[in-house]
């Protein structure tokens, strides 16, 4: 069984495997794969095909940027309520 996006964010350790699992969970969230792929691509200003390659593990950003992507996915899919 696949992990949820929340679980993947909590387990993210910067490795190739944890990065791919996190992106895959994000784009598969609520069964909205194509919409979520487009949302993630727009957020990080990359092509939708790049997001798909991140999720498949065939490509990934520089290790220093993976944390930025993790924080961005959390902000995108789990926004905090305004005070």
mmCIF file of the N, C-alpha and C atoms, coordinates in Angstrom:
data_MODEL
# 
_entry.id   MODEL 
# 
loop_
_atom_site.group_PDB 
_atom_site.id 
_atom_site.type_symbol 
_atom_site.label_atom_id 
_atom_site.label_alt_id 
_atom_site.label_comp_id 
_atom_site.label_asym_id 
_atom_site.label_entity_id 
_atom_site.label_seq_id 
_atom_site.pdbx_PDB_ins_code 
_atom_site.Cartn_x 
_atom_site.Cartn_y 
_atom_site.Cartn_z 
_atom_site.occupancy 
_atom_site.B_iso_or_equiv 
_atom_site.pdbx_formal_charge 
_atom_site.auth_seq_id 
_atom_site.auth_comp_id 
_atom_site.auth_asym_id 
_atom_site.auth_atom_id 
_atom_site.pdbx_PDB_model_num 
ATOM 1   N N  . UNK A 1 1  ? 0.837  -1.188 0.000   1.00 0.00 ? 1  UNK A N  1 
ATOM 2   C CA . UNK A 1 1  ? 0.000  0.000  0.000   1.00 0.00 ? 1  UNK A CA 1 
ATOM 3   C C  . UNK A 1 1  ? 0.883  1.253  0.000   1.00 0.00 ? 1  UNK A C  1 
ATOM 4   N N  . UNK A 1 2  ? 0.512  2.233  -0.797  1.00 0.00 ? 2  UNK A N  1 
ATOM 5   C CA . UNK A 1 2  ? 1.272  3.466  -0.895  1.00 0.00 ? 2  UNK A CA 1 
ATOM 6   C C  . UNK A 1 2  ? 1.073  4.329  0.342   1.00 0.00 ? 2  UNK A C  1 
ATOM 7   N N  . UNK A 1 3  ? 2.101  5.095  0.641   1.00 0.00 ? 3  UNK A N  1 
ATOM 8   C CA . UNK A 1 3  ? 2.016  6.024  1.764   1.00 0.00 ? 3  UNK A CA 1 
ATOM 9   C C  . UNK A 1 3  ? 1.235  7.259  1.346   1.00 0.00 ? 3  UNK A C  1 
ATOM 10  N N  . UNK A 1 4  ? 0.657  7.925  2.322   1.00 0.00 ? 4  UNK A N  1 
ATOM 11  C CA . UNK A 1 4  ? -0.024 9.184  2.059   1.00 0.00 ? 4  UNK A CA 1 
ATOM 12  C C  . UNK A 1 4  ? 1.019  10.275 1.891   1.00 0.00 ? 4  UNK A C  1 
ATOM 13  N N  . UNK A 1 5  ? 0.599  11.395 1.339   1.00 0.00 ? 5  UNK A N  1 
ATOM 14  C CA . UNK A 1 5  ? 1.508  12.524 1.180   1.00 0.00 ? 5  UNK A CA 1 
ATOM 15  C C  . UNK A 1 5  ? 2.029  12.970 2.539   1.00 0.00 ? 5  UNK A C  1 
ATOM 16  N N  . UNK A 1 6  ? 1.176  13.032 3.533   1.00 0.00 ? 6  UNK A N  1 
ATOM 17  C CA . UNK A 1 6  ? 1.607  13.448 4.876   1.00 0.00 ? 6  UNK A CA 1 
ATOM 18  C C  . UNK A 1 6  ? 2.696  12.509 5.396   1.00 0.00 ? 6  UNK A C  1 
ATOM 19  N N  . UNK A 1 7  ? 2.503  11.202 5.224   1.00 0.00 ? 7  UNK A N  1 
ATOM 20  C CA . UNK A 1 7  ? 3.510  10.234 5.673   1.00 0.00 ? 7  UNK A CA 1 
ATOM 21  C C  . UNK A 1 7  ? 4.823  10.420 4.912   1.00 0.00 ? 7  UNK A C  1 
ATOM 22  N N  . UNK A 1 8  ? 4.726  10.641 3.617   1.00 0.00 ? 8  UNK A N  1 
ATOM 23  C CA . UNK A 1 8  ? 5.931  10.850 2.800   1.00 0.00 ? 8  UNK A CA 1 
ATOM 24  C C  . UNK A 1 8  ? 6.666  12.122 3.206   1.00 0.00 ? 8  UNK A C  1 
ATOM 25  N N  . UNK A 1 9  ? 5.934  13.172 3.497   1.00 0.00 ? 9  UNK A N  1 
ATOM 26  C CA . UNK A 1 9  ? 6.568  14.410 3.955   1.00 0.00 ? 9  UNK A CA 1 
ATOM 27  C C  . UNK A 1 9  ? 7.274  14.187 5.284   1.00 0.00 ? 9  UNK A C  1 
ATOM 28  N N  . UNK A 1 10 ? 6.631  13.452 6.176   1.00 0.00 ? 10 UNK A N  1 
ATOM 29  C CA . UNK A 1 10 ? 7.243  13.165 7.482   1.00 0.00 ? 10 UNK A CA 1 
ATOM 30  C C  . UNK A 1 10 ? 8.476  12.279 7.349   1.00 0.00 ? 10 UNK A C  1 
ATOM 31  N N  . UNK A 1 11 ? 8.457  11.352 6.390   1.00 0.00 ? 11 UNK A N  1 
ATOM 32  C CA . UNK A 1 11 ? 9.564  10.407 6.197   1.00 0.00 ? 11 UNK A CA 1 
ATOM 33  C C  . UNK A 1 11 ? 10.662 10.947 5.283   1.00 0.00 ? 11 UNK A C  1 
ATOM 34  N N  . UNK A 1 12 ? 10.445 12.102 4.664   1.00 0.00 ? 12 UNK A N  1 
ATOM 35  C CA . UNK A 1 12 ? 11.402 12.628 3.694   1.00 0.00 ? 12 UNK A CA 1 
ATOM 36  C C  . UNK A 1 12 ? 12.765 12.846 4.356   1.00 0.00 ? 12 UNK A C  1 
ATOM 37  N N  . UNK A 1 13 ? 13.799 12.260 3.750   1.00 0.00 ? 13 UNK A N  1 
ATOM 38  C CA . UNK A 1 13 ? 15.153 12.395 4.286   1.00 0.00 ? 13 UNK A CA 1 
ATOM 39  C C  . UNK A 1 13 ? 16.152 12.885 3.246   1.00 0.00 ? 13 UNK A C  1 
ATOM 40  N N  . UNK A 1 14 ? 15.659 13.326 2.106   1.00 0.00 ? 14 UNK A N  1 
ATOM 41  C CA . UNK A 1 14 ? 16.528 13.847 1.060   1.00 0.00 ? 14 UNK A CA 1 
ATOM 42  C C  . UNK A 1 14 ? 17.010 12.810 0.064   1.00 0.00 ? 14 UNK A C  1 
ATOM 43  N N  . UNK A 1 15 ? 16.752 11.531 0.339   1.00 0.00 ? 15 UNK A N  1 
ATOM 44  C CA . UNK A 1 15 ? 17.208 10.475 -0.574  1.00 0.00 ? 15 UNK A CA 1 
ATOM 45  C C  . UNK A 1 15 ? 16.391 10.483 -1.862  1.00 0.00 ? 15 UNK A C  1 
ATOM 46  N N  . UNK A 1 16 ? 16.946 9.840  -2.884  1.00 0.00 ? 16 UNK A N  1 
ATOM 47  C CA . UNK A 1 16 ? 16.238 9.723  -4.160  1.00 0.00 ? 16 UNK A CA 1 
ATOM 48  C C  . UNK A 1 16 ? 14.889 9.040  -3.962  1.00 0.00 ? 16 UNK A C  1 
ATOM 49  N N  . UNK A 1 17 ? 14.890 7.952  -3.195  1.00 0.00 ? 17 UNK A N  1 
ATOM 50  C CA . UNK A 1 17 ? 13.676 7.167  -2.989  1.00 0.00 ? 17 UNK A CA 1 
ATOM 51  C C  . UNK A 1 17 ? 12.606 7.965  -2.245  1.00 0.00 ? 17 UNK A C  1 
ATOM 52  N N  . UNK A 1 18 ? 13.001 8.650  -1.175  1.00 0.00 ? 18 UNK A N  1 
ATOM 53  C CA . UNK A 1 18 ? 11.998 9.386  -0.409  1.00 0.00 ? 18 UNK A CA 1 
ATOM 54  C C  . UNK A 1 18 ? 11.476 10.585 -1.194  1.00 0.00 ? 18 UNK A C  1 
ATOM 55  N N  . UNK A 1 19 ? 12.333 11.185 -2.032  1.00 0.00 ? 19 UNK A N  1 
ATOM 56  C CA . UNK A 1 19 ? 11.886 12.303 -2.864  1.00 0.00 ? 19 UNK A CA 1 
ATOM 57  C C  . UNK A 1 19 ? 10.854 11.826 -3.881  1.00 0.00 ? 19 UNK A C  1 
ATOM 58  N N  . UNK A 1 20 ? 11.157 10.747 -4.586  1.00 0.00 ? 20 UNK A N  1 
ATOM 59  C CA . UNK A 1 20 ? 10.227 10.232 -5.592  1.00 0.00 ? 20 UNK A CA 1 
ATOM 60  C C  . UNK A 1 20 ? 8.901  9.816  -4.967  1.00 0.00 ? 20 UNK A C  1 
ATOM 61  N N  . UNK A 1 21 ? 8.958  9.157  -3.813  1.00 0.00 ? 21 UNK A N  1 
ATOM 62  C CA . UNK A 1 21 ? 7.726  8.730  -3.133  1.00 0.00 ? 21 UNK A CA 1 
ATOM 63  C C  . UNK A 1 21 ? 6.882  9.931  -2.742  1.00 0.00 ? 21 UNK A C  1 
ATOM 64  N N  . UNK A 1 22 ? 7.531  10.997 -2.289  1.00 0.00 ? 22 UNK A N  1 
ATOM 65  C CA . UNK A 1 22 ? 6.822  12.205 -1.874  1.00 0.00 ? 22 UNK A CA 1 
ATOM 66  C C  . UNK A 1 22 ? 6.124  12.866 -3.068  1.00 0.00 ? 22 UNK A C  1 
ATOM 67  N N  . UNK A 1 23 ? 6.832  13.016 -4.175  1.00 0.00 ? 23 UNK A N  1 
ATOM 68  C CA . UNK A 1 23 ? 6.241  13.644 -5.357  1.00 0.00 ? 23 UNK A CA 1 
ATOM 69  C C  . UNK A 1 23 ? 5.122  12.767 -5.910  1.00 0.00 ? 23 UNK A C  1 
ATOM 70  N N  . UNK A 1 24 ? 5.338  11.463 -5.937  1.00 0.00 ? 24 UNK A N  1 
ATOM 71  C CA . UNK A 1 24 ? 4.298  10.552 -6.429  1.00 0.00 ? 24 UNK A CA 1 
ATOM 72  C C  . UNK A 1 24 ? 3.037  10.657 -5.579  1.00 0.00 ? 24 UNK A C  1 
ATOM 73  N N  . UNK A 1 25 ? 3.201  10.691 -4.260  1.00 0.00 ? 25 UNK A N  1 
ATOM 74  C CA . UNK A 1 25 ? 2.047  10.833 -3.369  1.00 0.00 ? 25 UNK A CA 1 
ATOM 75  C C  . UNK A 1 25 ? 1.332  12.156 -3.607  1.00 0.00 ? 25 UNK A C  1 
ATOM 76  N N  . UNK A 1 26 ? 2.091  13.211 -3.878  1.00 0.00 ? 26 UNK A N  1 
ATOM 77  C CA . UNK A 1 26 ? 1.482  14.528 -4.123  1.00 0.00 ? 26 UNK A CA 1 
ATOM 78  C C  . UNK A 1 26 ? 0.645  14.526 -5.392  1.00 0.00 ? 26 UNK A C  1 
ATOM 79  N N  . UNK A 1 27 ? 1.185  13.957 -6.465  1.00 0.00 ? 27 UNK A N  1 
ATOM 80  C CA . UNK A 1 27 ? 0.429  14.022 -7.716  1.00 0.00 ? 27 UNK A CA 1 
ATOM 81  C C  . UNK A 1 27 ? -0.735 13.041 -7.733  1.00 0.00 ? 27 UNK A C  1 
ATOM 82  N N  . UNK A 1 28 ? -0.678 12.002 -6.885  1.00 0.00 ? 28 UNK A N  1 
ATOM 83  C CA . UNK A 1 28 ? -1.783 11.043 -6.835  1.00 0.00 ? 28 UNK A CA 1 
ATOM 84  C C  . UNK A 1 28 ? -2.829 11.403 -5.781  1.00 0.00 ? 28 UNK A C  1 
ATOM 85  N N  . UNK A 1 29 ? -2.622 12.477 -5.066  1.00 0.00 ? 29 UNK A N  1 
ATOM 86  C CA . UNK A 1 29 ? -3.531 12.888 -3.998  1.00 0.00 ? 29 UNK A CA 1 
ATOM 87  C C  . UNK A 1 29 ? -4.954 13.058 -4.525  1.00 0.00 ? 29 UNK A C  1 
ATOM 88  N N  . UNK A 1 30 ? -5.891 12.414 -3.872  1.00 0.00 ? 30 UNK A N  1 
ATOM 89  C CA . UNK A 1 30 ? -7.316 12.500 -4.211  1.00 0.00 ? 30 UNK A CA 1 
ATOM 90  C C  . UNK A 1 30 ? -7.637 12.064 -5.634  1.00 0.00 ? 30 UNK A C  1 
ATOM 91  N N  . UNK A 1 31 ? -6.775 11.261 -6.235  1.00 0.00 ? 31 UNK A N  1 
ATOM 92  C CA . UNK A 1 31 ? -7.043 10.756 -7.579  1.00 0.00 ? 31 UNK A CA 1 
ATOM 93  C C  . UNK A 1 31 ? -7.015 11.824 -8.660  1.00 0.00 ? 31 UNK A C  1 
ATOM 94  N N  . UNK A 1 32 ? -6.390 12.943 -8.384  1.00 0.00 ? 32 UNK A N  1 
ATOM 95  C CA . UNK A 1 32 ? -6.361 14.076 -9.323  1.00 0.00 ? 32 UNK A CA 1 
ATOM 96  C C  . UNK A 1 32 ? -4.988 14.195 -9.982  1.00 0.00 ? 32 UNK A C  1 
ATOM 97  N N  . UNK A 1 33 ? -4.487 13.096 -10.527 1.00 0.00 ? 33 UNK A N  1 
ATOM 98  C CA . UNK A 1 33 ? -3.112 13.046 -11.026 1.00 0.00 ? 33 UNK A CA 1 
ATOM 99  C C  . UNK A 1 33 ? -2.790 14.156 -12.023 1.00 0.00 ? 33 UNK A C  1 
ATOM 100 N N  . UNK A 1 34 ? -3.580 14.332 -13.051 1.00 0.00 ? 34 UNK A N  1 
ATOM 101 C CA . UNK A 1 34 ? -3.224 15.337 -14.061 1.00 0.00 ? 34 UNK A CA 1 
ATOM 102 C C  . UNK A 1 34 ? -3.328 16.751 -13.504 1.00 0.00 ? 34 UNK A C  1 
ATOM 103 N N  . UNK A 1 35 ? -4.348 17.021 -12.707 1.00 0.00 ? 35 UNK A N  1 
ATOM 104 C CA . UNK A 1 35 ? -4.475 18.352 -12.102 1.00 0.00 ? 35 UNK A CA 1 
ATOM 105 C C  . UNK A 1 35 ? -3.322 18.629 -11.150 1.00 0.00 ? 35 UNK A C  1 
ATOM 106 N N  . UNK A 1 36 ? -3.007 17.658 -10.304 1.00 0.00 ? 36 UNK A N  1 
ATOM 107 C CA . UNK A 1 36 ? -1.931 17.855 -9.338  1.00 0.00 ? 36 UNK A CA 1 
ATOM 108 C C  . UNK A 1 36 ? -0.572 17.972 -10.010 1.00 0.00 ? 36 UNK A C  1 
ATOM 109 N N  . UNK A 1 37 ? -0.364 17.226 -11.077 1.00 0.00 ? 37 UNK A N  1 
ATOM 110 C CA . UNK A 1 37 ? 0.889  17.339 -11.826 1.00 0.00 ? 37 UNK A CA 1 
ATOM 111 C C  . UNK A 1 37 ? 1.034  18.758 -12.360 1.00 0.00 ? 37 UNK A C  1 
ATOM 112 N N  . UNK A 1 38 ? -0.030 19.306 -12.904 1.00 0.00 ? 38 UNK A N  1 
ATOM 113 C CA . UNK A 1 38 ? -0.006 20.672 -13.434 1.00 0.00 ? 38 UNK A CA 1 
ATOM 114 C C  . UNK A 1 38 ? 0.240  21.684 -12.309 1.00 0.00 ? 38 UNK A C  1 
ATOM 115 N N  . UNK A 1 39 ? -0.411 21.499 -11.168 1.00 0.00 ? 39 UNK A N  1 
ATOM 116 C CA . UNK A 1 39 ? -0.245 22.406 -10.027 1.00 0.00 ? 39 UNK A CA 1 
ATOM 117 C C  . UNK A 1 39 ? 1.203  22.402 -9.548  1.00 0.00 ? 39 UNK A C  1 
ATOM 118 N N  . UNK A 1 40 ? 1.778  21.212 -9.395  1.00 0.00 ? 40 UNK A N  1 
ATOM 119 C CA . UNK A 1 40 ? 3.167  21.107 -8.928  1.00 0.00 ? 40 UNK A CA 1 
ATOM 120 C C  . UNK A 1 40 ? 4.114  21.721 -9.958  1.00 0.00 ? 40 UNK A C  1 
ATOM 121 N N  . UNK A 1 41 ? 3.893  21.431 -11.228 1.00 0.00 ? 41 UNK A N  1 
ATOM 122 C CA . UNK A 1 41 ? 4.744  21.994 -12.288 1.00 0.00 ? 41 UNK A CA 1 
ATOM 123 C C  . UNK A 1 41 ? 4.695  23.517 -12.276 1.00 0.00 ? 41 UNK A C  1 
ATOM 124 N N  . UNK A 1 42 ? 3.517  24.076 -12.138 1.00 0.00 ? 42 UNK A N  1 
ATOM 125 C CA . UNK A 1 42 ? 3.392  25.534 -12.106 1.00 0.00 ? 42 UNK A CA 1 
ATOM 126 C C  . UNK A 1 42 ? 4.065  26.127 -10.877 1.00 0.00 ? 42 UNK A C  1 
ATOM 127 N N  . UNK A 1 43 ? 3.916  25.468 -9.736  1.00 0.00 ? 43 UNK A N  1 
ATOM 128 C CA . UNK A 1 43 ? 4.513  25.969 -8.495  1.00 0.00 ? 43 UNK A CA 1 
ATOM 129 C C  . UNK A 1 43 ? 6.038  26.075 -8.593  1.00 0.00 ? 43 UNK A C  1 
ATOM 130 N N  . UNK A 1 44 ? 6.654  25.076 -9.206  1.00 0.00 ? 44 UNK A N  1 
ATOM 131 C CA . UNK A 1 44 ? 8.115  25.043 -9.276  1.00 0.00 ? 44 UNK A CA 1 
ATOM 132 C C  . UNK A 1 44 ? 8.664  25.471 -10.630 1.00 0.00 ? 44 UNK A C  1 
ATOM 133 N N  . UNK A 1 45 ? 7.771  25.943 -11.502 1.00 0.00 ? 45 UNK A N  1 
ATOM 134 C CA . UNK A 1 45 ? 8.140  26.460 -12.824 1.00 0.00 ? 45 UNK A CA 1 
ATOM 135 C C  . UNK A 1 45 ? 8.959  25.448 -13.623 1.00 0.00 ? 45 UNK A C  1 
ATOM 136 N N  . UNK A 1 46 ? 8.435  24.216 -13.664 1.00 0.00 ? 46 UNK A N  1 
ATOM 137 C CA . UNK A 1 46 ? 9.037  23.157 -14.471 1.00 0.00 ? 46 UNK A CA 1 
ATOM 138 C C  . UNK A 1 46 ? 7.942  22.564 -15.355 1.00 0.00 ? 46 UNK A C  1 
ATOM 139 N N  . UNK A 1 47 ? 8.346  21.766 -16.323 1.00 0.00 ? 47 UNK A N  1 
ATOM 140 C CA . UNK A 1 47 ? 7.381  21.101 -17.203 1.00 0.00 ? 47 UNK A CA 1 
ATOM 141 C C  . UNK A 1 47 ? 6.659  19.983 -16.450 1.00 0.00 ? 47 UNK A C  1 
ATOM 142 N N  . UNK A 1 48 ? 5.441  19.704 -16.852 1.00 0.00 ? 48 UNK A N  1 
ATOM 143 C CA . UNK A 1 48 ? 4.688  18.592 -16.255 1.00 0.00 ? 48 UNK A CA 1 
ATOM 144 C C  . UNK A 1 48 ? 5.443  17.280 -16.429 1.00 0.00 ? 48 UNK A C  1 
ATOM 145 N N  . UNK A 1 49 ? 6.136  17.122 -17.539 1.00 0.00 ? 49 UNK A N  1 
ATOM 146 C CA . UNK A 1 49 ? 6.918  15.900 -17.757 1.00 0.00 ? 49 UNK A CA 1 
ATOM 147 C C  . UNK A 1 49 ? 8.044  15.774 -16.733 1.00 0.00 ? 49 UNK A C  1 
ATOM 148 N N  . UNK A 1 50 ? 8.583  16.886 -16.292 1.00 0.00 ? 50 UNK A N  1 
ATOM 149 C CA . UNK A 1 50 ? 9.621  16.857 -15.258 1.00 0.00 ? 50 UNK A CA 1 
ATOM 150 C C  . UNK A 1 50 ? 9.048  16.346 -13.945 1.00 0.00 ? 50 UNK A C  1 
ATOM 151 N N  . UNK A 1 51 ? 7.862  16.808 -13.583 1.00 0.00 ? 51 UNK A N  1 
ATOM 152 C CA . UNK A 1 51 ? 7.212  16.350 -12.349 1.00 0.00 ? 51 UNK A CA 1 
ATOM 153 C C  . UNK A 1 51 ? 6.945  14.844 -12.440 1.00 0.00 ? 51 UNK A C  1 
ATOM 154 N N  . UNK A 1 52 ? 6.509  14.390 -13.600 1.00 0.00 ? 52 UNK A N  1 
ATOM 155 C CA . UNK A 1 52 ? 6.264  12.957 -13.800 1.00 0.00 ? 52 UNK A CA 1 
ATOM 156 C C  . UNK A 1 52 ? 7.565  12.171 -13.649 1.00 0.00 ? 52 UNK A C  1 
ATOM 157 N N  . UNK A 1 53 ? 8.652  12.691 -14.201 1.00 0.00 ? 53 UNK A N  1 
ATOM 158 C CA . UNK A 1 53 ? 9.949  12.010 -14.058 1.00 0.00 ? 53 UNK A CA 1 
ATOM 159 C C  . UNK A 1 53 ? 10.413 12.011 -12.607 1.00 0.00 ? 53 UNK A C  1 
ATOM 160 N N  . UNK A 1 54 ? 10.156 13.096 -11.869 1.00 0.00 ? 54 UNK A N  1 
ATOM 161 C CA . UNK A 1 54 ? 10.481 13.119 -10.435 1.00 0.00 ? 54 UNK A CA 1 
ATOM 162 C C  . UNK A 1 54 ? 9.730  11.992 -9.723  1.00 0.00 ? 54 UNK A C  1 
ATOM 163 N N  . UNK A 1 55 ? 8.443  11.864 -10.009 1.00 0.00 ? 55 UNK A N  1 
ATOM 164 C CA . UNK A 1 55 ? 7.612  10.854 -9.350  1.00 0.00 ? 55 UNK A CA 1 
ATOM 165 C C  . UNK A 1 55 ? 8.048  9.434  -9.718  1.00 0.00 ? 55 UNK A C  1 
ATOM 166 N N  . UNK A 1 56 ? 8.492  9.233  -10.963 1.00 0.00 ? 56 UNK A N  1 
ATOM 167 C CA . UNK A 1 56 ? 8.931  7.918  -11.418 1.00 0.00 ? 56 UNK A CA 1 
ATOM 168 C C  . UNK A 1 56 ? 10.354 7.588  -10.981 1.00 0.00 ? 56 UNK A C  1 
ATOM 169 N N  . UNK A 1 57 ? 11.072 8.596  -10.496 1.00 0.00 ? 57 UNK A N  1 
ATOM 170 C CA . UNK A 1 57 ? 12.446 8.382  -10.065 1.00 0.00 ? 57 UNK A CA 1 
ATOM 171 C C  . UNK A 1 57 ? 13.464 8.396  -11.179 1.00 0.00 ? 57 UNK A C  1 
ATOM 172 N N  . UNK A 1 58 ? 13.056 8.831  -12.382 1.00 0.00 ? 58 UNK A N  1 
ATOM 173 C CA . UNK A 1 58 ? 13.993 8.871  -13.504 1.00 0.00 ? 58 UNK A CA 1 
ATOM 174 C C  . UNK A 1 58 ? 14.734 10.199 -13.587 1.00 0.00 ? 58 UNK A C  1 
ATOM 175 N N  . UNK A 1 59 ? 14.304 11.174 -12.809 1.00 0.00 ? 59 UNK A N  1 
ATOM 176 C CA . UNK A 1 59 ? 14.986 12.469 -12.720 1.00 0.00 ? 59 UNK A CA 1 
ATOM 177 C C  . UNK A 1 59 ? 14.658 13.060 -11.358 1.00 0.00 ? 59 UNK A C  1 
ATOM 178 N N  . UNK A 1 60 ? 15.508 13.942 -10.894 1.00 0.00 ? 60 UNK A N  1 
ATOM 179 C CA . UNK A 1 60 ? 15.249 14.640 -9.626  1.00 0.00 ? 60 UNK A CA 1 
ATOM 180 C C  . UNK A 1 60 ? 16.092 15.899 -9.588  1.00 0.00 ? 60 UNK A C  1 
ATOM 181 N N  . UNK A 1 61 ? 15.644 16.872 -8.823  1.00 0.00 ? 61 UNK A N  1 
ATOM 182 C CA . UNK A 1 61 ? 16.423 18.106 -8.728  1.00 0.00 ? 61 UNK A CA 1 
ATOM 183 C C  . UNK A 1 61 ? 17.673 17.885 -7.869  1.00 0.00 ? 61 UNK A C  1 
ATOM 184 N N  . UNK A 1 62 ? 18.540 18.861 -7.893  1.00 0.00 ? 62 UNK A N  1 
ATOM 185 C CA . UNK A 1 62 ? 19.748 18.830 -7.066  1.00 0.00 ? 62 UNK A CA 1 
ATOM 186 C C  . UNK A 1 62 ? 19.357 18.560 -5.614  1.00 0.00 ? 62 UNK A C  1 
ATOM 187 N N  . UNK A 1 63 ? 20.166 17.800 -4.885  1.00 0.00 ? 63 UNK A N  1 
ATOM 188 C CA . UNK A 1 63 ? 19.828 17.489 -3.489  1.00 0.00 ? 63 UNK A CA 1 
ATOM 189 C C  . UNK A 1 63 ? 19.503 18.711 -2.621  1.00 0.00 ? 63 UNK A C  1 
ATOM 190 N N  . UNK A 1 64 ? 20.130 19.825 -2.870  1.00 0.00 ? 64 UNK A N  1 
ATOM 191 C CA . UNK A 1 64 ? 19.837 21.033 -2.082  1.00 0.00 ? 64 UNK A CA 1 
ATOM 192 C C  . UNK A 1 64 ? 18.439 21.569 -2.332  1.00 0.00 ? 64 UNK A C  1 
ATOM 193 N N  . UNK A 1 65 ? 17.884 21.273 -3.491  1.00 0.00 ? 65 UNK A N  1 
ATOM 194 C CA . UNK A 1 65 ? 16.552 21.779 -3.829  1.00 0.00 ? 65 UNK A CA 1 
ATOM 195 C C  . UNK A 1 65 ? 15.431 20.848 -3.372  1.00 0.00 ? 65 UNK A C  1 
ATOM 196 N N  . UNK A 1 66 ? 15.753 19.632 -3.031  1.00 0.00 ? 66 UNK A N  1 
ATOM 197 C CA . UNK A 1 66 ? 14.720 18.673 -2.647  1.00 0.00 ? 66 UNK A CA 1 
ATOM 198 C C  . UNK A 1 66 ? 13.963 19.126 -1.401  1.00 0.00 ? 66 UNK A C  1 
ATOM 199 N N  . UNK A 1 67 ? 14.663 19.706 -0.444  1.00 0.00 ? 67 UNK A N  1 
ATOM 200 C CA . UNK A 1 67 ? 14.007 20.233 0.757   1.00 0.00 ? 67 UNK A CA 1 
ATOM 201 C C  . UNK A 1 67 ? 13.067 21.378 0.424   1.00 0.00 ? 67 UNK A C  1 
ATOM 202 N N  . UNK A 1 68 ? 13.470 22.201 -0.537  1.00 0.00 ? 68 UNK A N  1 
ATOM 203 C CA . UNK A 1 68 ? 12.618 23.312 -0.977  1.00 0.00 ? 68 UNK A CA 1 
ATOM 204 C C  . UNK A 1 68 ? 11.338 22.760 -1.592  1.00 0.00 ? 68 UNK A C  1 
ATOM 205 N N  . UNK A 1 69 ? 11.475 21.710 -2.381  1.00 0.00 ? 69 UNK A N  1 
ATOM 206 C CA . UNK A 1 69 ? 10.301 21.086 -2.994  1.00 0.00 ? 69 UNK A CA 1 
ATOM 207 C C  . UNK A 1 69 ? 9.403  20.491 -1.911  1.00 0.00 ? 69 UNK A C  1 
ATOM 208 N N  . UNK A 1 70 ? 9.997  19.830 -0.916  1.00 0.00 ? 70 UNK A N  1 
ATOM 209 C CA . UNK A 1 70 ? 9.204  19.239 0.169   1.00 0.00 ? 70 UNK A CA 1 
ATOM 210 C C  . UNK A 1 70 ? 8.398  20.310 0.901   1.00 0.00 ? 70 UNK A C  1 
ATOM 211 N N  . UNK A 1 71 ? 9.037  21.407 1.234   1.00 0.00 ? 71 UNK A N  1 
ATOM 212 C CA . UNK A 1 71 ? 8.329  22.502 1.924   1.00 0.00 ? 71 UNK A CA 1 
ATOM 213 C C  . UNK A 1 71 ? 7.249  23.101 1.026   1.00 0.00 ? 71 UNK A C  1 
ATOM 214 N N  . UNK A 1 72 ? 7.549  23.212 -0.261  1.00 0.00 ? 72 UNK A N  1 
ATOM 215 C CA . UNK A 1 72 ? 6.573  23.736 -1.201  1.00 0.00 ? 72 UNK A CA 1 
ATOM 216 C C  . UNK A 1 72 ? 5.359  22.841 -1.344  1.00 0.00 ? 72 UNK A C  1 
ATOM 217 N N  . UNK A 1 73 ? 5.582  21.530 -1.383  1.00 0.00 ? 73 UNK A N  1 
ATOM 218 C CA . UNK A 1 73 ? 4.454  20.589 -1.480  1.00 0.00 ? 73 UNK A CA 1 
ATOM 219 C C  . UNK A 1 73 ? 3.596  20.655 -0.223  1.00 0.00 ? 73 UNK A C  1 
ATOM 220 N N  . UNK A 1 74 ? 4.241  20.762 0.918   1.00 0.00 ? 74 UNK A N  1 
ATOM 221 C CA . UNK A 1 74 ? 3.469  20.864 2.162   1.00 0.00 ? 74 UNK A CA 1 
ATOM 222 C C  . UNK A 1 74 ? 2.619  22.133 2.164   1.00 0.00 ? 74 UNK A C  1 
ATOM 223 N N  . UNK A 1 75 ? 3.206  23.238 1.757   1.00 0.00 ? 75 UNK A N  1 
ATOM 224 C CA . UNK A 1 75 ? 2.480  24.516 1.704   1.00 0.00 ? 75 UNK A CA 1 
ATOM 225 C C  . UNK A 1 75 ? 1.341  24.458 0.683   1.00 0.00 ? 75 UNK A C  1 
ATOM 226 N N  . UNK A 1 76 ? 1.586  23.794 -0.434  1.00 0.00 ? 76 UNK A N  1 
ATOM 227 C CA . UNK A 1 76 ? 0.604  23.716 -1.516  1.00 0.00 ? 76 UNK A CA 1 
ATOM 228 C C  . UNK A 1 76 ? -0.598 22.868 -1.155  1.00 0.00 ? 76 UNK A C  1 
ATOM 229 N N  . UNK A 1 77 ? -0.338 21.701 -0.555  1.00 0.00 ? 77 UNK A N  1 
ATOM 230 C CA . UNK A 1 77 ? -1.410 20.753 -0.309  1.00 0.00 ? 77 UNK A CA 1 
ATOM 231 C C  . UNK A 1 77 ? -1.955 20.756 1.115   1.00 0.00 ? 77 UNK A C  1 
ATOM 232 N N  . UNK A 1 78 ? -1.221 21.391 2.038   1.00 0.00 ? 78 UNK A N  1 
ATOM 233 C CA . UNK A 1 78 ? -1.676 21.474 3.427   1.00 0.00 ? 78 UNK A CA 1 
ATOM 234 C C  . UNK A 1 78 ? -1.526 22.907 3.934   1.00 0.00 ? 78 UNK A C  1 
ATOM 235 N N  . UNK A 1 79 ? -2.232 23.858 3.317   1.00 0.00 ? 79 UNK A N  1 
ATOM 236 C CA . UNK A 1 79 ? -2.085 25.257 3.740   1.00 0.00 ? 79 UNK A CA 1 
ATOM 237 C C  . UNK A 1 79 ? -2.574 25.444 5.176   1.00 0.00 ? 79 UNK A C  1 
ATOM 238 N N  . UNK A 1 80 ? -1.878 26.288 5.873   1.00 0.00 ? 80 UNK A N  1 
ATOM 239 C CA . UNK A 1 80 ? -2.274 26.577 7.260   1.00 0.00 ? 80 UNK A CA 1 
ATOM 240 C C  . UNK A 1 80 ? -3.337 27.655 7.257   1.00 0.00 ? 80 UNK A C  1 
ATOM 241 N N  . UNK A 1 81 ? -4.246 27.537 8.192   1.00 0.00 ? 81 UNK A N  1 
ATOM 242 C CA . UNK A 1 81 ? -5.310 28.531 8.307   1.00 0.00 ? 81 UNK A CA 1 
ATOM 243 C C  . UNK A 1 81 ? -4.730 29.867 8.737   1.00 0.00 ? 81 UNK A C  1 
ATOM 244 N N  . UNK A 1 82 ? -5.260 30.920 8.202   1.00 0.00 ? 82 UNK A N  1 
ATOM 245 C CA . UNK A 1 82 ? -4.827 32.265 8.589   1.00 0.00 ? 82 UNK A CA 1 
ATOM 246 C C  . UNK A 1 82 ? -5.385 32.588 9.963   1.00 0.00 ? 82 UNK A C  1 
ATOM 247 N N  . UNK A 1 83 ? -4.601 33.333 10.762  1.00 0.00 ? 83 UNK A N  1 
ATOM 248 C CA . UNK A 1 83 ? -5.087 33.698 12.108  1.00 0.00 ? 83 UNK A CA 1 
ATOM 249 C C  . UNK A 1 83 ? -6.243 34.655 12.073  1.00 0.00 ? 83 UNK A C  1 
# 
